[in-house]
Amino acid sequence: MKLLKTAILSFVAISSIFLVGILQVIYGQQLEIPSWIKNNAKWWSEGKINDSDFIKGIQYLIQNGIMKIPISSTNVAQSNTIPTWIRNNAGWWATGTITDNDFVSGIQYLIQTGIINIKQTQNLTQNDSDISKCSQLKSAADIETCQEEIKSDYKIKNSMSIATPYTFGPVTFYYVSNHIDHTEEGKTILTVHFVVKNTGNSEITMSCPRQNLCNYALSDGQKEIPYATNTLVYGSLTLLPNIPKFLDWTFYEGFDYDPTKNYSFLIKESWGSGAIPLVLQ
């Protein structure tokens, strides 16, 4: 086992040197990987979550530009498969034995060489030719707006492709992910990420004007927990037909994470109601 660990660490270090040219470091800053992905890696290395949940973290890194896998050199698989020995690598990263950059570089190399196969949809990979069309516009402001719109569209589509959809009336909630942060006071903050899409033919309004008058809440199976913040503007969000939107919710007051409880996100609108089960990470 010691020999295997040494070999893998050496492999990761070497791969990071060769991949520095395509590893994405935004504005020269150190890579910032969300804490929930590192938690996923730890739990996966311990066998607490399955391969599919771990792969969602890798897909997040790809779709958010932290890890870049050129489509021409990617081994596109029909299913998600990961060799069991890579669990050790994930566990060492989660405990700080190897750095974020080493982890990303190593996983990036393993994908490109086909040791890890991540199922991808080619037409959801950002296309530089689409971005280049923006250069035909006259003003710098118009070019920047065009580029941001294209990037946002790809990001939404990629998020939808890895999310679990739940439909309530004319609205589909794509449950993308969640993560838990801890405050210095020992409290926990839960953030839940969705993409919402109106599949009907007319406008739909999501309503949540204030905490005690909101059509959405978190349930722990025993009580409802009101939101702390959300990305609804002025307490409502109008969904136009077939135009998906990102939507985030955070919960703080009244939320005390307990892994034995069954958490869910509640929808209580006149156009549809129900619950989305949440596996908190």
N, C-alpha and C positions, 0 to 999 in steps of 0.2 A: 504493500500500500504506500509506504514511504517513497519507494522508487517511482511508482505511478504518479504520485503527487508532484514529485520533482520534475518528472518528464512533462506533465501537463503545464506546470508553471513556466517551464522553459519554453514550451511551445507557444503559450500565450504571449510571453515577453517578446519572442522572435516575431510572431505574427503582428504584434503591435507596431514594430519597427517598419515592416514592409507595407503596412496598411495606413500609415500616417497620412499619406497623400489623399485618401478617400474618406478618412474618418472625419465626421462633421464636427468642427469646433467653431461655435458661433462667435463672431467678432473677437476671435482670439482668446475667448474665455475657456476655463475648464468645463468639461462636459457636466451638465446637471441632469441627473437621472432621478425621477420621482421616487419617493421613499417606498411607495406601494410596490414598485417593480422589484426593489431589493428585498422587501418582505416576501414577495412571491418566490423569489429565487431561494430564500432560506427555507420557506415552507415546502417548496418543491424538492429541495435537496433532502428534506426530512421525510418526504413521502406524504405530506399532509394535503397537498393539492396535486391534480393530475397534470399530464403533459400539456393539455389544451390550455389550462389556465396560465401555465408558465409561458407558453408561446404567445399569448395575448400581450404579455409584457414586451416581448421581442418585437411583435408587430407594432406596438405603440412607438418603440424606438425608431423603427423604420419610417412610419407614417409622419412622425414629427421631426424627421431630419437629423436625429441624433446619430442614427446609423444609416448609411446609404449603401444600398445593394443595387448596382446597375442591373437592369432587367436582362441585358445581353449575357451577363455572366452568372445569373442566378439559376440554380437548379430548381425548377418549378415542379413540385410534387403534387400528387393527387390526394395525399393525406399528410398530416403532421407527424413526423417521426423523429425521436431524439434518442441517441444511444444512452444507456443508463449511466455510463461512467462520467458523463458530462455533469451529472448531479453534483459530483465532488467539486467541480469548478464553480458551480453556482453557489454552493455552500461556502467556499473560501471567499468568494466575492462578498457575500452577505455579511461575513464576519470580519471583513477588512483585510484579509490576507493578501488579496490582489486589489488593484485600484479600479475605479470606474472605467478609465481609459483602457486598461488591460482587458477588462471583462468585455467591453464593447468590441474591441479589436479582435479578441479571440472568437467571440460569437460570430462576428462579421466574416472572419476567415472560414469558420466551420460551415457557414451557410454557402459561401461562394464555392467551396470545394465539395459541397454535397454531403458532408458528414452530418449536418443538420439540414433537414428539408422543411421549408416553410411554404405552405400552400399560399400562393399569391394570385391575384387577378391582374393580368398585364395591363388592361386598360384603365386600372386605378392607379398605376404608377405615374408620378408627375412627369408630364411630357414637356421637355424643354422647347419643342417646336411650338406648343401652345403659348408658352411664355414669350417666345420670340415675336409672336404676332403683335404683342403690345408695343413693340418698338416702332411700329408704323404710326402710332399716335404722335401728335405734335408736341404737347407740353409734357414736362417732366412729371407734373402732378397726375395727369391722365395716365401716363405710363405706369407710375407707381400704383395707382388705383386699380388698373387693369391687372397687374401682376398679383396684387394682394387678393383680388377676387378669384383669380384662377387657383391660387394656392389654397384659399379657403374652401373652394369647391372640391378640390382633390382631398383635402383633409377631412371634410364632412363625409365624402363618399368612402374613403378608407375606413373611417370610424364606423360607418354603417355596415361595412363588409365584415367586420370582426365582432359586431355587437349582437346581442340577443334581442329580437323584436317582440314587442307586446302591443297588441292592438286593442284600443278602447274606442268604440264608435268609429268616427272617421279619422282618428289620430293614432299613429303608430309611434310608440316610444322605443327607441333603440338604446338599450342599456349598455353603455360602453364600458364603464369601470367605476370603481370607487376607491378612495384611500382615506386613511385615518392619520391625523397629525396629533401630536401631544404638546400641550402648552407647558410652560415652566411651572405653572401651578398644579400640574398633574391632571388637568382636564383633557378630554379628547374632543377633537373636531372631526366630523365626518363630512366628506365631500363626495357627492354622487354626480356622475357625468352622463348626460343623455344627448341623443340627437332626436328631435321630434319632427314628425312630418304629417301634414294634413293630406290625406289621400282622397278627400271629398272634392266636391265641385264648388264649394263656397267657403268664405272665410270662417275660421274658428277662433274663438278667443279663450285663452287660458287665463284664469282669474285667481289672484292671490293678493288683494289689496293690503292686508296686514295679517299678523300672526294669528289673531283670534277670528279672522274671517278669510280663511284660505282654503282652497279646494285641494290642497296637497299637504301631506304630512308623512313623517316617518313613524312606523310602528315597530315595537320590539316584541309583539305578540301579547303584551299585557296592557300597554298604554300607547297613546299617540304622542309624538314628540314634535313640536312646532319647528319650523325652519328658523335659522339664524339669518342667512342671506340667500338670495337667488339672483338669477340673471334676467328675471322679468323686469321690464322697464315700467316704472310707475305702477307696479302691481298687476300688470297684465301683459299678455303677449298675443298679438294677432298673427295667426298662421294662415298664409295664403296657400291656395291649393298647390301641392307638389313642390313646395319650396322648403327644404329641411333647414332646421336651425339647431345650433348648439344650445344646451340648457344645463346649467349647473345649480345644484342645491347644496347648502351646507347646514349642518345641525350641530348645535353646541349645548345650549341650556337644556337640561333634562336628559342629555345623552351620556350614558355611562356604559361603555362597551362591555358586553358580556358574551363570550363566544358560545354560550349554551342557549342563547335566545335566538328566536327566529325573526329576523328583521325583514321588513318589506316597505316599499314606497307606495303610498296610497294616493289614488286619483279619485276625486269626488266631484266631477263636473256634470252638468246637466246633459252634455252630449256623450258622456261615457264615464264609467267608474270601474274600479277594480284595484288590484294590488300587484306589484312587481316584486318578486322575491329577491332579496339582496344577500349575497355571500360576502360579508365584510372582510376587507383585507388590510 
